[in-house]
């Protein structure tokens, strides 16, 4: 009997050691959840945005380039729920970004946001697009070397997403004063987001090694294949954001979440519009 008990205890210990650790960097900044072929139901979204602000109202020094309100994104059209090109954030996240902006300006840079609060209908739009294998008109730019079928499983798109909680943003650094940026023209030739700076889309961001929303391992924050200058720029952005209380999602150099966010379990659905703030 003692031998059987010992064997059972050993088996329990072995099985317990096979459990996978939580991959999230911090409770407030979860990695995007891979979505299976039939996604699990999303949390019931909330229609109001209490305590949110328009970031550029709070700090007009910060630049905004809200890509999902335009056709220049990985879907190739404006995304559901983006009614105005605004960065909406919880006041706590916006005030923390203002501190980042102060520090960035001291070094001759400024922040530029690509995406902030993302309504749940936009996430649903992403899921619907992911289920349409024929819609790949932007592949040459945004995921040139990754099959579309892998975008959820590899963690590049998640549902639900921390963006819908209002304290997560996608952003970069630009030199200050910021250089002008040529407008995106629908139908212009697409260049891989992994191409060297000067060949890919002419974003006025400092060189981060890839373009924004580049679904490729080279967009991982610590990837060693980008140039030394790009690695230094990523480290600079990470240091500025970390010092202000943000956490990076390591598969996307642009993605940060406020470590202690006011709505850690709430996903909002109100559209990106000034009328949603209040």
LINZI-V197111 format. One record per residue. N is the residue number from 1. RES is the residue in one small letter. SS is DSSP state (H for helix, E for strand, C for the rest). OMEGA is omega in whole degrees, -180 to 180 (none if undefined). NEAR is the number of other C-alpha atoms within 12 Angstrom. Layout:
n: [N	N]
res: [RES	RES]
ss: [SS	SS]
omega: [OMEGA	OMEGA]
near: [NEAR	NEAR]
This chain:
n: [1	2	3	4	5	6	7	8	9	10	11	12	13	14	15	16	17	18	19	20	21	22	23	24	25	26	27	28	29	30	31	32	33	34	35	36	37	38	39	40	41	42	43	44	45	46	47	48	49	50	51	52	53	54	55	56	57	58	59	60	61	62	63	64	65	66	67	68	69	70	71	72	73	74	75	76	77	78	79	80	81	82	83	84	85	86	87	88	89	90	91	92	93	94	95	96	97	98	99	100	101	102	103	104	105	106	107	108	109	110	111	112	113	114	115	116	117	118	119	120	121	122	123	124	125	126	127	128	129	130	131	132	133	134	135	136	137	138	139	140	141	142	143	144	145	146	147	148	149	150	151	152	153	154	155	156	157	158	159	160	161	162	163	164	165	166	167	168	169	170	171	172	173	174	175	176	177	178	179	180	181	182	183	184	185	186	187	188	189	190	191	192	193	194	195	196	197	198	199	200	201	202	203	204	205	206	207	208	209	210	211	212	213	214	215	216	217	218	219	220	221	222	223	224	225	226	227	228	229	230	231	232	233	234	235	236	237	238	239	240	241	242	243	244	245	246	247	248	249	250	251	252	253	254	255	256	257	258	259	260	261	262	263	264	265	266	267	268	269	270	271	272	273	274	275	276	277	278]
res: [x	x	x	x	x	x	x	x	x	x	x	x	x	x	x	x	x	x	x	x	x	x	x	x	x	x	x	x	x	x	x	x	x	x	x	x	x	x	x	x	x	x	x	x	x	x	x	x	x	x	x	x	x	x	x	x	x	x	x	x	x	x	x	x	x	x	x	x	x	x	x	x	x	x	x	x	x	x	x	x	x	x	x	x	x	x	x	x	x	x	x	x	x	x	x	x	x	x	x	x	x	x	x	x	x	x	x	x	x	x	x	x	x	x	x	x	x	x	x	x	x	x	x	x	x	x	x	x	x	x	x	x	x	x	x	x	x	x	x	x	x	x	x	x	x	x	x	x	x	x	x	x	x	x	x	x	x	x	x	x	x	x	x	x	x	x	x	x	x	x	x	x	x	x	x	x	x	x	x	x	x	x	x	x	x	x	x	x	x	x	x	x	x	x	x	x	x	x	x	x	x	x	x	x	x	x	x	x	x	x	x	x	x	x	x	x	x	x	x	x	x	x	x	x	x	x	x	x	x	x	x	x	x	x	x	x	x	x	x	x	x	x	x	x	x	x	x	x	x	x	x	x	x	x	x	x	x	x	x	x	x	x	x	x	x	x	x	x	x	x	x	x	x	x	x	x	x	x]
ss: [C	H	H	H	H	H	H	H	H	H	H	H	H	H	H	H	C	C	C	C	C	C	C	C	C	C	C	C	C	C	C	C	C	C	C	C	C	C	C	C	C	C	C	C	C	E	C	C	E	C	C	E	E	E	H	H	H	H	C	C	C	C	E	E	C	C	H	H	H	C	C	C	C	C	C	C	C	C	C	C	C	E	C	C	C	C	C	E	E	E	H	H	H	H	H	H	H	H	H	H	H	H	H	H	H	H	C	C	E	E	E	E	E	E	E	C	C	C	C	H	H	H	H	H	H	H	H	H	H	H	C	C	C	C	C	C	C	C	H	H	H	H	C	C	C	C	C	H	H	H	C	C	C	C	C	C	C	C	C	C	C	H	H	H	H	C	C	E	E	E	E	E	E	E	E	C	C	C	C	C	C	C	C	C	C	C	C	C	C	C	C	C	C	C	C	C	C	C	C	C	C	C	C	C	E	C	C	C	C	C	C	C	C	C	C	C	H	H	H	C	C	C	C	C	C	C	C	H	H	H	H	H	H	H	H	H	H	H	H	H	H	H	H	C	C	E	E	E	C	C	C	C	C	C	E	E	E	E	C	C	C	C	C	C	C	C	C	E	C	C	C	E	C	H	H	H	E	C]
omega: [180	179	180	180	-180	179	180	179	179	179	179	180	180	-179	179	-180	180	-179	-176	177	176	-176	-175	180	179	-178	-176	-175	-176	172	176	-175	177	-177	178	-178	173	-174	174	-178	177	175	179	-176	179	-172	-178	178	-178	177	177	177	169	-172	-176	169	180	180	-178	178	-177	-180	179	178	-170	-170	-175	172	-177	175	-179	176	-172	176	177	178	174	-174	178	176	179	-177	179	-179	-174	170	176	180	169	-179	-179	180	-179	180	176	177	177	176	176	-180	177	-179	-180	-179	178	178	178	180	175	175	169	-179	176	-179	-179	174	180	-177	-179	177	176	177	177	177	177	-179	179	178	-178	180	-180	-173	-179	-179	-177	-176	-179	-175	-175	179	-167	177	-174	-175	-179	178	179	-179	-178	-171	177	-175	-179	172	-180	176	-179	176	-2	-178	177	178	-177	177	170	-180	179	-180	172	-173	179	175	172	172	179	6	-175	175	176	-179	180	179	176	179	178	180	179	-179	-179	178	-178	178	179	180	180	175	-175	175	179	-176	-173	175	-180	173	167	-172	177	176	174	172	176	-180	177	-177	-175	179	179	175	176	-170	-175	-178	-173	-175	177	-176	178	179	179	178	178	-180	177	179	178	179	-179	179	180	-177	-180	180	-179	174	179	179	180	169	-165	178	-180	-177	-175	-167	180	176	174	-174	179	-175	-176	-178	-175	-176	-176	178	-173	-177	-179	-178	174	-177	180	-179	180	-175	178	none]
near: [7	8	9	10	11	12	13	14	14	14	14	14	13	12	12	12	11	10	11	9	9	12	18	22	21	23	21	30	36	35	34	33	26	26	30	21	16	14	22	15	14	25	22	16	26	23	22	23	35	23	23	36	31	34	40	29	22	24	25	19	26	37	36	36	34	33	34	38	31	27	23	31	35	38	37	27	25	23	34	28	30	34	25	25	30	38	50	49	49	38	32	31	40	39	28	33	46	31	27	35	37	23	24	31	22	15	20	18	30	37	44	41	38	38	43	45	49	49	44	37	32	37	37	30	27	36	34	23	27	32	23	16	17	14	18	24	26	30	30	29	33	37	37	26	21	26	20	33	28	23	37	30	23	25	32	39	40	33	38	38	46	46	47	48	43	50	49	50	45	42	41	46	44	34	25	23	18	22	18	14	15	11	16	20	15	16	13	17	16	27	25	32	37	35	30	22	24	19	19	28	33	26	32	32	39	33	37	44	43	44	43	45	41	39	39	38	30	35	37	34	33	27	24	17	21	28	22	16	18	31	26	22	31	37	28	31	41	33	21	34	39	25	23	29	30	37	38	40	39	30	30	38	45	44	42	47	52	42	30	24	33	25	31	25	25	28	33	40	33	32	33	40	27	23	18	29	27	18]
